[in-house]
Amino acid sequence: MHIVQLTDFYRPVIGGLERHVETFSGELAHRGHTVTVVTLQTNDDPPEEILDGVRVVRIRGWSGALARVYADATKPFHPTFPDPGAVAALRRLIASERPDVVASHSWLQYSYFPLHRTRQGPAHVVSLHDHGLVCARKTLQHAGHPSCSGPGLAKCLACAPGQYGVLKGTVITAGLRASRVLHERADRYIAISNAVADGARHALPDGTDITVIPTMVPDNLPYLATSTPRPAFLPAEDGYLMFVGALGRHKGVDVLLDAWRRMRHRLPLVLIGTSRPDTPPLDDPGLVVARDVPSAQVMASWIRASIAVVPSVWNEPQGQVAIEATLLGRPVVASDTGGLRDVVRHGMTGLLVPSADPEALAAALDRLLDDPVRRHRMGEAGRRHAQQFLAAEVTSRVLEVFEEARLRRASLARLTS
């Protein structure tokens, strides 16, 4: 099968979504499929190159000229409406490559929607990795609150400027609302969690079928964890508590710190992540903070932890770090919110606690630390549960959706010929 993948960013820009697309592309190429990743050109990255057997094509749209107005000029994401320059570049590429499937993963989809035809050309499958189909902030948080009841034009216009500023927030919100008419220009939708699927229904035509298939992690993570030397920044002894993620309030870092101070058990707490403007003071004795840690060292740190803690207070799309920790046999204590409910099986692979409740979080951590046998049992159950998130398993499920969309399109083409 010939597959073109669309994503706003790709290596060297790497985040959770980008890791998914890269892992997925590598798995497809390994299985003999032809894969081209189309992404936005940033900085001085070459317009075309081969990375690990995958052809990467970088295009420029008109919106790229506005990079200086973005909060991070190195990540000028695609707007929430068609970009004429990107539309033209995609038209040329699709005509040249003639793929079987176009797989969209981000707002770059808005420059492909106008090119999609109902009964001819490639099938179009849209994967939803966050709440960006319905929320300009991509988080389904309203005005700083951890959750949102759903979109409303006035409400969104008041909310988005808090992240983007008045001008950008208004443009992004208005574009997202106006572009809803384009959402029917897809053959299938995939969401990485039930939480993402439920949120997306606000912006999709009635009756749209959404298949829930989780994001993937590389098959080699257990090997990476065991083959990487013990990171020097870790506490002297294993068995610490561990958090990985942005060191911000939406990830519940302040809640975790409050809970940790309340606990009966006095264990070191390891925080691995990136700083944010709202990062709380991180100067307690027994607190270890490591920033911008390579993936291999994160994996090596997980296998030496006692419990993984994911205290997010927002509507987490899925919770990649919870998957990684579970795969490596760590019990997880996580907030009962968003896609974390799909990853953590309460009482089996870990515990779910009310979000933004430090007392409940501290009690859950103490209960697990009181019972090493239960922790071990949860860890082993977690290893088995996490097999469904491995790249080989997830790729097979996504390919079934691709093939179904391709065959249905071929059938419609025969009926109208």
C-alpha positions as CSV (number, residue, x, y, z in Angstrom):
1,M,0.0,0.0,0.0
2,H,1.2,3.5,-0.8
3,I,0.5,5.8,2.2
4,V,1.1,9.6,2.5
5,Q,1.1,10.9,6.1
6,L,0.4,14.5,6.9
7,T,1.7,16.1,10.1
8,D,2.5,19.7,11.1
9,F,5.9,18.7,12.5
10,Y,8.4,15.8,12.2
11,R,11.9,15.1,13.2
12,P,13.9,17.1,14.4
13,V,10.8,18.6,16.0
14,I,9.6,15.8,18.4
15,G,6.7,15.5,20.7
16,G,4.2,12.8,21.5
17,L,2.3,13.1,18.2
18,E,5.5,13.3,16.2
19,R,6.9,10.2,17.9
20,H,3.7,8.3,17.0
21,V,4.0,9.3,13.3
22,E,7.7,8.4,13.2
23,T,7.2,5.0,14.9
24,F,4.2,4.3,12.7
25,S,6.0,5.3,9.5
26,G,9.0,3.1,10.4
27,E,6.7,0.1,11.1
28,L,4.9,0.6,7.8
29,A,8.2,0.7,5.9
30,H,9.4,-2.4,7.7
31,R,6.3,-4.2,6.5
32,G,7.0,-3.3,2.9
33,H,4.6,-0.4,2.4
34,T,5.6,2.8,0.6
35,V,5.5,5.8,3.0
36,T,5.9,9.5,2.4
37,V,5.7,11.9,5.4
38,V,4.6,15.4,4.4
39,T,5.3,18.1,7.0
40,L,5.8,21.8,7.3
41,Q,9.3,23.2,6.6
42,T,10.8,25.0,9.6
43,N,14.2,26.6,10.0
44,D,16.8,25.3,7.5
45,D,15.6,21.7,7.3
46,P,16.0,20.2,3.8
47,P,12.9,20.2,1.6
48,E,13.3,16.4,1.1
49,E,15.3,13.6,2.8
50,I,15.2,10.0,3.7
51,L,15.1,9.2,7.4
52,D,15.3,5.6,8.5
53,G,13.9,4.4,5.1
54,V,11.0,6.9,5.1
55,R,10.8,9.7,2.6
56,V,10.1,13.1,4.3
57,V,8.9,16.0,2.2
58,R,8.7,19.4,3.8
59,I,6.4,22.0,2.3
60,R,5.9,25.7,2.9
61,G,2.6,27.4,3.0
62,W,1.7,31.1,3.0
63,S,1.2,30.9,6.8
64,G,4.9,30.1,7.2
65,A,5.7,33.8,6.5
66,L,3.9,34.6,9.8
67,A,6.3,32.4,11.9
68,R,7.4,35.4,14.0
69,V,3.9,35.8,15.4
70,Y,3.9,32.3,16.9
71,A,4.8,31.8,20.6
72,D,7.5,29.4,19.4
73,A,8.8,30.5,16.0
74,T,10.5,27.1,15.5
75,K,7.0,25.5,15.5
76,P,4.7,27.5,13.3
77,F,1.8,25.1,13.3
78,H,-0.7,25.0,10.4
79,P,-3.7,27.2,10.7
80,T,-7.2,25.9,11.3
81,F,-8.3,26.6,7.7
82,P,-6.8,25.8,4.2
83,D,-3.5,27.5,3.4
84,P,-3.4,28.2,-0.3
85,G,0.3,27.6,-0.5
86,A,0.1,24.2,1.3
87,V,-3.0,23.2,-0.8
88,A,-1.0,23.8,-4.0
89,A,2.0,21.8,-2.7
90,L,-0.2,18.9,-1.6
91,R,-2.1,18.9,-4.9
92,R,1.2,18.5,-6.8
93,L,2.5,15.8,-4.4
94,I,-0.7,13.7,-4.5
95,A,-0.9,14.0,-8.3
96,S,2.7,12.8,-8.5
97,E,2.6,10.0,-5.9
98,R,-0.9,8.7,-6.5
99,P,-1.2,7.1,-3.0
100,D,-3.8,4.7,-1.9
101,V,-4.3,6.4,1.5
102,V,-3.7,9.9,2.9
103,A,-3.4,9.7,6.6
104,S,-3.8,13.1,8.4
105,H,-2.5,13.6,12.0
106,S,-2.7,17.4,12.6
107,W,-4.1,20.7,11.4
108,L,-2.2,20.2,8.1
109,Q,-5.4,18.2,7.2
110,Y,-7.2,21.5,6.6
111,S,-5.1,22.0,3.4
112,Y,-5.9,18.5,2.2
113,F,-9.7,18.6,2.9
114,P,-10.3,20.7,-0.2
115,L,-8.5,18.2,-2.4
116,H,-10.5,15.2,-1.2
117,R,-13.0,13.7,-3.6
118,T,-15.8,11.3,-2.6
119,R,-15.4,8.8,-5.3
120,Q,-11.9,9.2,-6.7
121,G,-8.4,9.6,-5.5
122,P,-6.9,8.2,-2.3
123,A,-8.9,7.4,0.8
124,H,-8.5,9.9,3.6
125,V,-8.2,8.7,7.2
126,V,-7.9,11.3,9.9
127,S,-6.3,10.4,13.2
128,L,-7.2,12.5,16.2
129,H,-4.4,12.7,18.7
130,D,-5.8,15.6,20.8
131,H,-8.8,17.8,21.0
132,G,-7.7,20.0,18.1
133,L,-10.7,19.2,15.9
134,V,-13.0,21.0,18.4
135,C,-10.8,23.2,20.6
136,A,-8.5,26.0,19.4
137,R,-6.2,25.3,22.4
138,K,-6.3,21.5,21.6
139,T,-6.9,20.8,25.3
140,L,-10.7,21.1,26.0
141,Q,-9.8,23.4,28.9
142,H,-11.9,26.5,29.4
143,A,-10.3,29.7,30.6
144,G,-7.7,27.9,32.8
145,H,-10.2,25.4,34.2
146,P,-9.2,21.7,33.8
147,S,-12.3,20.8,31.7
148,C,-14.8,22.3,29.2
149,S,-18.4,21.2,28.7
150,G,-18.1,21.7,24.9
151,P,-17.4,24.4,22.3
152,G,-19.4,27.6,21.8
153,L,-18.3,30.4,19.6
154,A,-18.6,33.1,22.2
155,K,-17.0,31.0,24.9
156,C,-14.1,29.9,22.6
157,L,-13.5,33.4,21.4
158,A,-13.1,34.5,25.0
159,C,-11.0,31.5,25.9
160,A,-8.4,31.1,23.1
161,P,-6.8,34.6,23.6
162,G,-5.5,33.3,26.9
163,Q,-3.2,31.0,25.1
164,Y,-2.6,32.8,21.8
165,G,-3.3,36.5,22.3
166,V,-6.4,38.3,21.0
167,L,-5.5,38.4,17.3
168,K,-4.2,34.8,16.9
169,G,-6.8,33.4,19.2
170,T,-9.7,35.0,17.3
171,V,-8.3,33.9,13.9
172,I,-7.7,30.3,15.1
173,T,-11.1,30.0,16.7
174,A,-13.0,31.5,13.8
175,G,-11.1,29.3,11.3
176,L,-11.8,26.2,13.3
177,R,-15.5,27.0,13.5
178,A,-15.7,27.8,9.7
179,S,-13.8,24.7,8.7
180,R,-16.3,22.3,10.3
181,V,-18.0,22.0,6.9
182,L,-14.8,20.3,5.7
183,H,-14.8,17.6,8.3
184,E,-17.1,15.4,6.1
185,R,-14.2,15.1,3.6
186,A,-12.7,12.1,5.3
187,D,-13.5,8.4,4.8
188,R,-12.7,7.4,8.3
189,Y,-11.8,8.9,11.7
190,I,-9.6,7.3,14.3
191,A,-9.2,8.7,17.9
192,I,-6.5,7.6,20.3
193,S,-8.9,7.4,23.2
194,N,-12.6,7.4,24.1
195,A,-12.1,10.9,25.6
196,V,-10.8,12.3,22.3
197,A,-13.6,10.5,20.4
198,D,-16.3,12.0,22.7
199,G,-14.9,15.5,22.4
200,A,-14.6,15.3,18.6
201,R,-18.3,14.5,18.1
202,H,-19.1,18.2,18.8
203,A,-17.4,19.1,15.5
204,L,-18.3,16.1,13.2
205,P,-21.4,15.4,11.1
206,D,-24.1,13.5,13.0
207,G,-23.5,9.7,12.9
208,T,-19.8,9.9,12.0
209,D,-18.1,6.6,13.0
210,I,-15.0,7.0,15.1
211,T,-12.8,4.0,15.6
212,V,-10.8,4.2,18.9
213,I,-7.2,2.9,18.4
214,P,-4.6,4.0,20.9
215,T,-1.3,5.7,20.1
216,M,1.7,3.5,19.9
217,V,5.0,3.0,21.6
218,P,8.1,1.4,20.0
219,D,8.4,-2.3,20.5
220,N,12.0,-2.0,21.8
221,L,11.2,0.1,24.9
222,P,11.8,-2.8,27.3
223,Y,15.2,-3.5,25.8
224,L,16.0,0.2,25.8
225,A,15.2,0.3,29.5
226,T,17.3,-2.6,30.5
227,S,20.3,-1.9,28.2
228,T,20.7,1.8,29.2
229,P,23.0,2.5,32.2
230,R,21.5,3.8,35.4
231,P,21.2,7.6,34.9
232,A,23.5,9.6,37.2
233,F,20.8,12.0,38.3
234,L,18.7,9.3,40.1
235,P,18.6,9.0,43.9
236,A,21.2,6.7,45.4
237,E,18.6,3.9,45.9
238,D,15.9,2.5,43.7
239,G,12.3,2.5,44.7
240,Y,11.5,6.2,44.3
241,L,8.3,7.8,43.0
242,M,8.5,9.1,39.5
243,F,6.7,11.6,37.2
244,V,7.5,12.4,33.6
245,G,6.0,15.3,31.6
246,A,5.8,19.0,31.3
247,L,6.4,20.5,34.7
248,G,3.2,22.6,34.7
249,R,0.0,22.9,36.5
250,H,-2.1,21.2,33.8
251,K,0.0,18.1,34.4
252,G,-0.8,18.3,38.1
253,V,2.8,19.0,39.3
254,D,1.6,21.3,42.1
255,V,-0.9,18.6,43.2
256,L,1.8,15.9,43.2
257,L,4.1,18.1,45.3
258,D,1.3,18.7,47.8
259,A,0.4,15.0,48.0
260,W,4.1,14.0,48.4
261,R,4.5,16.3,51.4
262,R,1.4,14.7,53.0
263,M,2.5,11.1,52.6
264,R,3.4,8.8,55.4
265,H,6.1,7.1,53.4
266,R,9.1,9.5,52.9
267,L,10.5,8.4,49.5
268,P,12.4,10.5,47.0
269,L,10.3,12.0,44.2
270,V,11.9,12.1,40.7
271,L,10.5,14.7,38.3
272,I,11.6,14.4,34.7
273,G,10.4,16.9,32.2
274,T,10.5,20.4,30.7
275,S,10.0,23.7,32.5
276,R,7.0,25.9,31.8
277,P,6.1,29.4,32.8
278,D,3.8,28.0,35.5
279,T,6.3,25.5,36.9
280,P,6.0,25.7,40.7
281,P,9.1,26.0,43.0
282,L,11.0,22.7,43.0
283,D,13.4,23.0,45.9
284,D,12.2,20.5,48.5
285,P,14.7,18.1,50.1
286,G,14.4,14.7,48.6
287,L,13.1,16.1,45.3
288,V,15.1,15.2,42.2
289,V,14.4,17.3,39.0
290,A,15.9,16.4,35.7
291,R,15.1,18.4,32.6
292,D,15.3,17.5,28.9
293,V,16.3,13.8,29.5
294,P,16.8,11.5,26.5
295,S,14.2,8.8,26.0
296,A,16.6,6.0,26.8
297,Q,17.4,7.4,30.2
298,V,13.7,8.0,30.9
299,M,13.1,4.3,30.2
300,A,16.0,3.3,32.4
301,S,14.6,5.4,35.2
302,W,11.1,3.9,35.0
303,I,12.4,0.3,35.7
304,R,14.0,1.5,38.9
305,A,11.0,3.4,40.2
306,S,8.5,2.0,42.7
307,I,5.4,3.7,41.4
308,A,4.6,5.9,38.4
309,V,2.5,9.0,39.1
310,V,0.4,10.7,36.5
311,P,-1.6,13.4,38.3
312,S,-2.9,15.4,35.3
313,V,-5.8,17.8,36.0
314,W,-6.8,18.4,32.4
315,N,-8.6,16.2,30.0
316,E,-5.5,14.2,29.0
317,P,-6.0,12.8,25.4
318,Q,-4.4,9.5,26.5
319,G,-1.3,9.6,28.7
320,Q,1.8,8.3,26.8
321,V,4.0,8.2,30.0
322,A,1.4,6.0,31.7
323,I,1.7,3.5,28.8
324,E,5.5,3.5,29.0
325,A,5.5,3.0,32.7
326,T,2.9,0.2,32.5
327,L,4.8,-1.6,29.7
328,L,7.9,-1.6,32.0
329,G,6.0,-3.2,34.8
330,R,5.4,-0.1,37.0
331,P,2.1,0.3,38.8
332,V,0.5,3.6,37.9
333,V,-1.4,6.0,40.2
334,A,-3.2,8.4,37.8
335,S,-6.0,11.0,37.8
336,D,-9.4,9.6,36.8
337,T,-9.7,11.9,33.8
338,G,-9.6,11.8,30.0
339,G,-7.7,9.1,28.2
340,L,-5.9,7.9,31.3
341,R,-9.1,5.8,32.0
342,D,-8.2,3.8,28.8
343,V,-4.7,3.2,30.0
344,V,-4.9,2.4,33.7
345,R,-7.2,-0.4,34.8
346,H,-8.2,0.6,38.3
347,G,-7.3,-2.0,40.9
348,M,-5.6,-4.2,38.2
349,T,-2.7,-2.2,36.7
350,G,-2.8,0.8,39.1
351,L,-5.2,3.2,40.8
352,L,-7.3,6.1,39.5
353,V,-7.9,9.0,41.9
354,P,-9.9,12.2,41.6
355,S,-8.0,14.8,39.8
356,A,-6.7,17.9,41.7
357,D,-7.1,16.0,45.0
358,P,-3.7,15.8,46.8
359,E,-5.2,14.1,49.8
360,A,-6.6,11.2,47.7
361,L,-3.4,11.0,45.7
362,A,-1.2,10.8,48.9
363,A,-3.5,8.1,50.3
364,A,-3.4,6.0,47.1
365,L,0.4,6.2,47.0
366,D,0.7,5.2,50.7
367,R,-1.6,2.3,50.2
368,L,0.5,0.9,47.4
369,L,3.7,1.4,49.2
370,D,2.2,-0.5,52.2
371,D,1.7,-3.6,49.9
372,P,4.8,-4.6,47.8
373,V,3.0,-7.8,46.7
374,R,0.1,-5.8,45.3
375,R,2.5,-3.5,43.5
376,H,4.3,-6.4,41.9
377,R,1.0,-8.0,40.9
378,M,-0.2,-4.7,39.3
379,G,3.1,-4.3,37.5
380,E,2.9,-7.8,35.9
381,A,-0.7,-7.2,35.0
382,G,0.3,-3.9,33.5
383,R,3.0,-5.5,31.3
384,R,0.3,-7.8,29.8
385,H,-2.2,-4.9,29.4
386,A,0.3,-2.7,27.7
387,Q,1.0,-5.2,24.8
388,Q,-2.0,-3.6,23.0
389,F,-0.1,-0.3,22.8
390,L,3.0,-1.7,21.1
391,A,3.7,-0.5,17.5
392,A,3.3,-3.9,15.9
393,E,-0.2,-4.4,17.4
394,V,-1.4,-0.8,16.8
395,T,-0.1,-0.7,13.3
396,S,-2.0,-3.9,12.4
397,R,-5.3,-2.3,13.7
398,V,-4.7,1.0,11.8
399,L,-3.9,-0.9,8.6
400,E,-7.2,-2.7,8.8
401,V,-8.9,0.7,8.8
402,F,-6.8,1.9,5.9
403,E,-7.6,-1.2,3.9
404,E,-11.3,-1.0,4.6
405,A,-11.4,2.7,3.5
406,R,-9.4,1.9,0.4
407,L,-11.6,-1.1,-0.6
408,R,-14.8,0.9,0.1
409,R,-13.6,3.7,-2.1
410,A,-12.6,1.3,-4.9
411,S,-16.1,-0.2,-4.7
412,L,-17.7,3.2,-5.0
413,A,-15.5,4.0,-8.0
414,R,-16.7,0.8,-9.8
415,L,-20.3,1.6,-9.1
416,T,-20.1,5.0,-10.7
417,S,-17.9,4.1,-13.6
